[in-house]
């Protein structure tokens, strides 16, 4: 992430030139406090936001929190969201704009027990597959549509089990396969005593059906507010500096996560491992790759009679203005 260092040099100049009180920003995370969001917590803990004249409030997510609903209701200035949910919300009338893409690679997988007999997509019909919802179902549904496999059950289709955010359906053999992330649930399966050799993995990125995850989104109206472009530029620069530090110092990043985990549910070992895996997904610059965006859009449009989105979102769905100013 060498390019980040040069870009974040603007932080000091921006902060020095501001004689006003720190700009307040609220960031809504997609999920609970964990290393998936370490860059933001590190930026806050190490003073990167403060150096950028920002007062950032980080709001953890959870199973009943949809970032798109939070920002629509005025509860956040910036949200961390997966692109399928963001583009679906945009088509429904919520004008979300991607201003940065810290994660350039998807961490999503379908993880199956080898003993189930699943060796490839041709074995899916007749099976029960665990799927996350709350916007996380879109990549899976697009993939099934591309495979021409119905999701309403039956011998020719798959039965979709609405999966909680745990791995119980696989451990209890309620499902042949479940949704996992490379940095989280996969390791929960391993920690439960199942060896990698006992698993069959379908990595969405490797299959060419991955959609972008954990981008930073704001409303179009936010970009039009006086001073917000400047504040968001400083926010993205400081956040990417936080991500660079977290990737280089996974143990310290894990400690910061634990300090911010109000639930006390996280453990040091798990968060260090998560940070190491998350580091493999990060972009060097934080700028959205247009090719990856087009792949995501193509995947979402390929839903047959029930696509995730029905038309190309258009150029307004993302901008390089913020990352160009922040990191170049």
N, C-alpha and C positions, 0 to 999 in steps of 0.2 A: 504494500500500500504506500509506495514511495511518493506517488504523486500527491498524496494528501498533505504531506509536510509543507510543500511549497504553497499549496492553496490556503492552508490554515494560517499562513503568515499574515493574511489580511485581518485576522482577528484582533491583533493588538492595535492596528491602525484604526479599525472601525471603532473599537472601544475607546481609544484615546481621543478620537474626534468627537465623541458624544458627550455633551455636558448635561444631558437630561438623565432622569432616573431610568433604571434598567427597564427594558421593555418586557412586559409580561406575556408569556406564551403558555398554553396548556396543551400537553401531548397526551393523547389517549392511546394506550397500548392495545394490541389485539388480544393479549392473553395475560396471565398472571405474571408477577415479578419472577423472572428467571433469566438465564444467560442469553436467551433469544433476543433480549433487549438490553444487553449489557452496555452497548455503546452509549446509550442515553444516560443510564445510571452512572457510568464512569465519567461522562462529560459533566454531569452535575457534581459528583463527588470530588473530582479533581479540579474543579473550579473553571472548567473550560467555558461553561455558559456564563458564569460571572465575568470572566475576562472579556467576553463578547457583549457585555452590557445586557444580559438577558436574565430574567427571573422566570425559570421554567418549572412548571408544575407537571409532574409525571403521574398519570392516573393508570393504575393497573387495570387489566381487563379481567375477564372471567367467562364462564360458560353461558351466562345470561346477558353478556354485554356485547353489543354489535357496534363497532366503531362508527359505521356509517350512520347509525341512528343517533349516536352521541353527538357527532359533528352537525347533523341535521338539526338537532335540538339546541345547538349553541353551547354544548358542554365541553368543546375542545376547539382549538385553533388548527391543530395538526393531528392526524391519526395515522397509526401504523395499520395497514390493511393489505390483504392479498388483492391482486389486480382483478381476478374474476368478480369478487364481491364489489369492488370499486366501480368497474365498468357496468356491471348489472345495475348498480344503484344510479349511475350516471344516466343510463338509458331510461330509468324510471323517473328521471327528473331532478336528481340530486347532482348538481354540477361539480363533481369532484375532479381535481387535477393532480396528477402525479408530479411532484416537484423534485423528487430524488428517489433512487432505487439502491439502497445500501446492499441488499441481497441480490446478486446477479444470477444465482443458481438456486433451483428449488430443492428443498430438503424432504419433499413428500414422497412416500413409498406406500405400496400395498405389500404387507408382510403376511406370508402364508406359512402354515405348518406343512412341511414336506410330507408328513404322514397322511395328509388329506388327499394326496394324489394330484394336487395342482402343480403342474410344471410349466404351463404357459397359458396365455389368454384363451386358447382353445378349450381349456379345461374349466373355464368360469361358468358356462351354462349349468344350471341346476345347483349352483353353490350359493352359500350365504356369505355376503361380504359386508364387513363393518365399515361404515362411512360416517365421517363427521359432517355435521350440518352447520348452521349459522354462517353460511357463506363459504364454508370449506368443501362443500360437496361439488362445487362447479367443475373443478378439474376432473374428478372421477366421472361425473355424468357426461362430460364431453368425451372422455376416453371411451366409455361404454358405447356412446353413439357412434364414434369412429369405428369401433369393433362390430357395430350393428348387433349389439347384445341388449335386449330389453331389460329394464330394471324393475319390472313388476312381478318378478318371480316366474315360476313355470319351468318346464324342462329345457326350454330354449333361452331362458333368461336367468337373471340373477335375483336373488332375494336380498334386498338392501336392509341391513340392520342398522338402525340409527344408533351409532356408537357414541357412548359417553367418552369423555376425554381421559380414557385409561385403556389398559390392554386386557381387561378381564374377559371380553368375549373370546379372545384367542386362547387364553390360559384355561378357561372353563369349557372350551371347545363348543361355544355357541355359534362361532363363525369360522369358516375355513381360512379367511384372510381378514385383516383389519388394516385400518389406516395408521401409519406411523410416520414420525419425522426422524430423519437420520440422526438428529441431535437430542432426541428425547425419548419417545415411546419405544423405539427400537431397542434402546438400552434397558428400558424397563422389562422388556421381554427377556433379554439376556440375563439381567439380574434375577429374574424369576427362575433361572436354572435351565433355560433352553439354550442350546448351543447354536452358533451360526450355521453349522452343518445341518441342523434340523429345520432350517428355515429356507423359504424360497422368496426372493425379493424382486419386486417390480418397481424400479426407480423411475419416476415420471420423467426426470431429465434425460436419462439414458434412452428412454422409449420415444423421446421426441414429442411428448404430449404435455410437458411441464408448462405451468403458467407461473408468472412472476409473483413472488411472495414478499411480504413485509416492506412494501414501498411506503413513502411518506406522501400523504395526500392533504390538500386543503381545498376549500371551496373557491370557485372562481371569484366570488365577491371579496374574499379575503385578500387576494392578489391585487384587487383594485383599491383597497384601503390605503390611505396615506401612510407611508412609512413601513408598511407590512412587507414589501419586497425586500427592503433592507434588513428588517428583523429576521425574516425567514432565511436570507442569505447567511446571516451570522449564525442562525440556528443550525443550518445544514453543515456549515464549516466546522462548528464546534462539535456537532454530533459525529461527524466523520473522524474528527480528531479523537473523540472518545472511542470509536470503533477501532481505530488503529492501535490505540493504547491497550484496549481490551484484548485484541487478538495477539498482541506481543506479550501480554502479561495475564494469561488466563487464570492463574491462581489469585492474583490480586483482584481481578475482575469478579471472580466467584465470591470473594470475601465481601466486596461491595454489594453484590446481589443479596447475600445473606443478611447484611446490615439493613437492607431495604425491604426484606421480606417480612411483612407484618404478620403473616400466618405462621411462620416458623416451620413451614412444611418442607423447605428445601434443605438439601445436604451439601456439604462442601465437595465431596467426591463427585456427585452427580453434576453439580454446576461447573466444576472444572472440566469434566468430560464434555458437557454440553458446549462450553465456550470453545473448546478445541474443535469440535465438530462444526459449530457455527462459523468459526474462522475460515473454514473451507468453502463457505458459500458467499463470502463477502466480495463486493466489488472493490477495485482499487481506487475508484474515483467517486462512487456514489451516483454517477450520472446514469440515467436510463439508457440501455442499449436499444436503439430502434428496432434492430432485428429480433431481439427477444420480445419486444412489445408486439411486433407483427406475428410472431409465433403464437403468443398468447391469444391475440385477437382471432387468428385463424382457428385455433383450437376451440375457442368459445363459440365461434360461428358455425362450427361443424356439428351442431346438435340435432340435425335432421328436422323433425317436426317440432322439436322442443329445444331450440338452442338457448344457451345462456344469454346471449345477446342476439338481436335480430338484424343489426346493421353495424357497419364500421363506426366506431365512436367519433372519428374525425380527429383533426390535428389538436383540437383544444383539450383532449384528454390528458395530455402531458406537456411539459415544458422543460427545456434545458436552461432557461434564463437563470434560475436560482443556482443550479450547480455550476454553470459557467462562471457566474460571479463569485461563488463561494470557493471553488476549487481550482480555477484557472487564473 
